[in-house]
């Protein structure tokens, strides 16, 4: 099992000690919750490769950016391979130095890349995302993919995975931010227009309740 924070981003408190046997998980959840003052939960730990798939919304629809594989080259063979807090934020740590990004899955393993993209797009649709998002996967030794995280607002620093994937796709950092802002403005403008149309098309409560012959639901036409 692996113990994670429910509400926090950025792998707060996540390190190799977060992976444990099932019998130890309840005690660890309680200890992490108390120590970090935020709720934690336990889920199945998937041993295998890790991939991050960033999606960005543009004028022509949702684009899947080049897939990043997270490689854990500084991890001992006996240690769990996780993208923990030090691997993301502690620049002088062995975990940070040994955690590297690799592109090229689309060329090297096109079938796997296609599957990951399909799942990422399905998550986008299922959760109703807009602007940008990222879906993180683990692929076990048999080749089966598992979604381990769905990020509706992943961090956007210049050295983040999403900015790196955008750069690989030909976006400058400014282009990436501009695209997200433009799509977000378009989303809210569309929402406002749809709301206005619904208000014009919906009869007043008084008119609806004054109908005869059967009970009339508010908003029924």
Long-range contacts (C-beta under 8 A, 24 or more apart in sequence): 1-25, 1-42, 1-43, 1-44, 1-45, 2-42, 2-43, 2-44, 2-45, 2-80, 2-82, 3-28, 3-29, 3-32, 3-40, 3-41, 3-42, 4-40, 4-41, 4-42, 4-43, 5-32, 5-36, 5-38, 5-39, 5-40, 6-38, 6-39, 6-40, 6-41, 7-38, 7-39, 8-36, 8-38, 9-151, 9-155, 10-85, 10-88, 10-89, 10-155, 11-83, 11-84, 11-85, 11-87, 11-88, 11-89, 12-36, 12-38, 12-85, 13-40, 13-85, 14-82, 14-83, 14-84, 14-85, 15-82, 15-84, 15-85, 15-86, 15-95, 16-79, 16-80, 16-82, 16-84, 18-82, 18-84, 19-45, 19-80, 19-82, 45-80, 46-138, 46-140, 46-146, 46-148, 47-80, 47-81, 47-138, 47-140, 47-141, 48-138, 48-139, 48-140, 48-141, 49-138, 49-139, 50-81, 50-83, 50-136, 50-137, 50-138, 50-139, 50-148, 51-105, 51-116, 51-136, 51-137, 51-138, 51-139, 51-145, 52-134, 52-135, 52-136, 52-137, 52-161, 52-165, 53-116, 53-117, 53-119, 53-120, 53-134, 53-135, 53-136, 53-137, 54-132, 54-133, 54-134, 54-154, 54-161, 54-162, 54-165, 54-166, 55-120, 55-121, 55-124, 55-129, 55-132, 55-133, 55-134, 55-135, 56-131, 56-132, 56-166, 56-176, 56-179, 56-180, 56-183, 57-129, 57-130, 57-131, 57-132, 57-179, 57-180, 57-183, 58-179, 58-183, 62-121, 62-124, 63-169, 64-117, 64-120, 64-121, 65-162, 65-165, 65-166, 65-168, 65-169, 66-103, 66-106, 66-165, 66-168, 66-169, 67-103, 67-105, 67-106, 67-113, 67-116, 67-117, 67-165, 68-101, 68-102, 68-103, 68-161, 68-164, 68-165, 69-101, 69-102, 69-103, 69-105, 70-99, 70-100, 70-101, 70-102, 71-99, 71-100, 71-101, 71-102, 72-98, 72-99, 73-98, 73-99, 73-100, 74-98, 74-99, 101-161, 101-164, 103-168, 112-139, 112-143, 112-145, 115-145, 116-145, 119-145, 119-147, 123-147, 123-150, 127-152, 130-183, 130-184, 130-187, 131-180, 131-183, 131-184, 131-187, 132-162, 132-179, 132-180, 132-183, 134-161, 134-162, 156-180
